[in-house]
Amino acid sequence: MNTFKMALHVMLAVIIVSQAHAEDSKTVKIATEGAFPPWSAVDTYGKPVGFDIDVGTALCERAKLKCEFITQAWDGIIPALNVGKYDAIMAGMSITEKRKQVIAFSEPYALTSNYFVVSKPLDLPAMDNSVKINLSTDTQGGRSALQALKKNLEGKVIGVQGSTNAEAFVREYFGGSVEIRTYDKQDNLNLDLVSGRIDGGLADYSVWKVFLESKDGAAAVLYGPRISGGVFGPGVGIGLQKRDKELAGRFNDAIKAISKDGTLKEISLKWFGADLVSQ
């Protein structure tokens, strides 16, 4: 090989290595809602904290990515991803077919368990909270439990956070029998439940747990079976732009790693007091 060709090869190698280092040094911006504890909240210093932030930090360390969390209102979180305001979403977002039409998802890093919570003074007919309804499997027991729940809540005012799977579920299965009220934040729903402006609400158990353990939550109670599958999807994943396959692969490898070594379960126990991550 002559001197010119050798110099050319060296130059090309330097360019390739430099590009690789540039990619690794890029800051991956991750959006979170910051108003959905314990998944995400904002501390007194304005810094995002919560389950999603701890999981995201662990994933970025494992994938050797430099990451930054930013807060974004829920109703604009997907459109802002697709215009490139940030690179990923970690906001307790369930993987659904509707969302998969516009964005991509990582593998699930947490599961969902959705419950109604109602005001204690309603004194509704008793229901077994240990019953599980999986909307993806059409069973007689599930159909019967769902019909009983619908009958017991008939005529009630039910709150849901807007543009969520909870809203989609209530509209599809209860829309004709209850009055639906939507909220921008779960905290505002909780305030109306405590004040009696609504009779109940639907959300993930992890969100209700924080509320029910608070002073205000003493006036409310979990009601009816656990609801999963169907419109709620297979679990919670990282939202990504469809073209960003390389980043999705790195996150998926990292999810497998922190799941295998117990880090993911440890973070779940820290924030939820329960294992919401094991399949």
N, C-alpha and C positions, 0 to 999 in steps of 0.2 A: 504494500500500500504506500503510495507516494505521500509526501508531506502535506500537500493540499487536501487530499482526501481524508487523511488522518485528522487534520484541523477541523474539517467540515463535520466529521463524526463527533468530535469532541464538542463542537458548538451545538449540534443537535441534542446531544446528551444533556448538556447544561440547560438548554431550553426546556426539555421535557421535565427534568428534575425541578427546575424553577417553577414550571406550571403546576406540578404536583404539590410543591410546598405552598404555592399561592392558594390552591384549592383547600389544603388542610388548614391554612391560617384564616380562611374566610369565617366570619362570625355567622353562625346559623341563628337567625332570629325566630323565636318560638312565641306565638301568641297564646295568652290565657285570659280568661274572663276577669279574674280577680274579684269576683262577687258571688262565688259559688263554693263556700266552705263546706267540708274540708278539702274539696278538690283544689280550689284556689281562692286566695284572699289577698288583701294588701295590708301589710303591717303598718305600724305608726310612722315608719320612715318612708312609706310609699313603695316598699319593695314587695313583689309578689312572693307569697309563701303558700305552702299546702302540699297535698299529695302529688299533684301533677308536677309541681316544681321540683320536689325531691326526686321523683321518678325521672323527669327530664334531665336533671343534673347527673344522676347515675348513668343514664343512657349515653349522654354526651361524653362523660369520662370514659366509659367502656368503648365507645366508637371513636375516641380520640378527636372529638369535635369541640370547637370553641363555640359556646352557645350563650345567648342572651334572651331573657324572658321580657316580654312587653305585654301590657294589658290592652284589651280590645273589647268593646261592647259586644254582647252575644249576637245581636241581630245583624251585625255587619261583619262577623268574624270570617265567614266563608268567602264573600265577595272580596274582602281585603286580601285574603290569601291569594286568590286568583289574579289580582292585579299586581302582586309582588311586594306588598307592604311588608310581608315577612315570609319565612320559608316553611313554617309548620304550625300546626295548632295542637295544643295539649290543654283541653278545657273540659274534661269529663264528657267528651263527645262520643256518642254511640255510633257504631258503624251501621249504616242503613243503606238499602238499595237506592233510595232517593238521593242521598248525599253522594253516593258513589257515581252518580251520573255527572257530577260536576267536579268532584275532587277524588283523590286516591287516599287510601288508608294503609297504615302499617298493620301488622298483626295485632290482635287485641292485647292490651296490657292490664285490663281489669274487666270485671263482669258487672252486670247491672241487676238490681233487684228493686222493682218499682212497687210502691205501696200507696194506697190512699191513707190520708190522715184526716180525721174529722174532729169537730168540737165535742167534748164530752157531754155537754148539756143536751145534745141531740137525742141521746138515749136510743140509738138505732138497734135493730135486732142483732143479737150476737153472731159473729162470724169467726171461723177458725183461721188465725193468722199463719198457721203452719202449712196451710194448703198452698200448692204452687200451680200457677197457670202458665204454661208455655204456649204462646200464641203460634209457634211454629209447628206444634204437634196437636192435631185435632183429636182430643180425647173427650169422652163423655163426661168424665169428672171435671175437666177444665171448662167445658161448655156449661155445665150445671152451676159451677161456682161463679162463672161470669154472669149468668142470668140472675142468680140470687143477688149478686153485688149490684147489678143494674137496677133491680127491683127495689132494693133497700135505699138506694141513693136517688130514686126518682123524685123529681121536683126540687132537688137541692141545688145550691149555688156552689160550683166547684171551680177552684182556682188552679191555674197552671202557668208556668213560665212560657211566654210566647215563643214561637218558632222552635219548639222542642218536640221530642218524641212523645212526651206526656200530653201535649196539646193534640198531636196527631191521633193518639190512642183515644182520648176522651171524645174527640169529634167523630171518630169512626165508630166507636162502640157505644157511646152514651149520648151523642149529640142531640137526639130527639127527646131524651128523658131528663136531662139536667140543664141548668143554665151555666154556661161556660164564661169564666172571667179570666182574661190573660194579664200577665204582669211582665215588666221588663226585668225584674230581679226577684229571686226567691225570697229575699228579705222582706220585700214589700208584700208578697203573698202571705208570709207568716204574720205580718202586722195586721192584715185584714182578717186573718183567721182568728187571731187573739181578740180582736175588737168585735168580732161577730158579723162583719160585713160579708163574709162568705161562710159556708158550712163546712167546707173541707177542701182538700187539694190532693194532687197526685205528683209525686216526685220520686227520685231514687232514695232508697233506704239510707244511704250514707249521708244524704242531705238532711233527711228527717231526723236522724240520730242526734245531730248537733242541736236542732231545734227542740226536740222532745226532752233533752237533758238540761235545757235552759229553764229559767224561772217561768218565762212566758209559756213554754211548752207543756207545763203542768195542766193546762186547760184542754189539751188535745190528746189524741190516742191513735195509734196505728189501727187501721180498720180493713179487714178483708184479706184475701190471699196475696201472695207475692206474684207479680206479673212480669214476665220476661219474654224474649223471643219476638217474632213478628216485627211490628214497627219499631221495636226497641233494638233490634239487631243482635248480633252474636257477642257484643261486648264493646268496650271503649278502646278506641285506637287513636293514633296520631294522624291528623289530617295533613295531607301533602298535595302539592300541585301534581297533576297527572304526569307531567313530563319529567318529574324529579325522581326517576327510578333508582339512581345511584344512592341518593339520600335515604330512600325507603329501604333499600337493602341494608345499609349500615345500621339504621334504627332496628330493623327486624333481627339482625344478628345480635345486637345489644340487648333487645328484649329477651331473646332466648337465653342469653348469658346471665342476666340478672334474675331471671326466673329460676334458672337451674341452680344458682349458688345461694338462693334464699334472700337476696337483697330486696327483691320486689315484695315478697311476703312481709319482710321486716318493715318496709315503708308503709304497707297497708295496715299492719297492726298499730303502728305509730299514730296514724291519722284517723283510722276508722275504729280501732279497737277490735277489728275482725279481719279475717282473711277474705278479701273481695277480689283476689287475683288468681287463685288456683283453679285450674279447669276441673 
